Amino acid sequence: MGVRSHHRSLAWTALGVNLGGMPGLGSMLVGRWVQGLFQMALALGGFVLLMRWFRDLLRSALESLQRDVPLAVPPLAAGFLGGVLFFGAWLWSGVTCWRILRATREARPPIIGGPPGR
């Protein structure tokens, strides 16, 4: 397997990890540590906000069923912000790896994790 095809398969792997697993982790895999850490922080922050909102919604629904009172939906701002943060991190990480993939089409392989020949 040549250097160029190795870089291309690593870029595809990073794209899959970013979009199908944890945003930011694939970016770090290809050597984009700062971007990857920010993407991961945004994704984790958004996920936590979204899950806290969902937990509050479930608690309210359970209380509504047990006490036969109307459902009190928690404020949508936290859930919306969490979703926007997570989706933004997911999109940013996908664009980062897509740019790496496009760069692998060039005659010169991109720098992934360090200069070629290291």
Stockholm file with secondary structure:
# STOCKHOLM 1.0

chainA/1-118         MGVRSHHRSLAWTALGVNLGGMPGLGSMLVGRWVQGLFQMALALGGFVLLMRWFRDLLRSALESLQRDVPLAVPPLAAGFLGGVLFFGAWLWSGVTCWRILRATREARPPIIGGPPGR
#=GR chainA/1-118 SS CCHHHHHHHHHHHHHHHHHHTCTTHHHHHTTCHHHHHHHHHHHHHHHHHHHHHHHHHHHHHHHHHHHTCCCCCCCHHHHHHHHHHHHHHHHHHHHHHHHHHHHHTSSSCCCSSSCTTC
#=GC SS_cons         CCHHHHHHHHHHHHHHHHHHTCTTHHHHHTTCHHHHHHHHHHHHHHHHHHHHHHHHHHHHHHHHHHHTCCCCCCCHHHHHHHHHHHHHHHHHHHHHHHHHHHHHTSSSCCCSSSCTTC
//
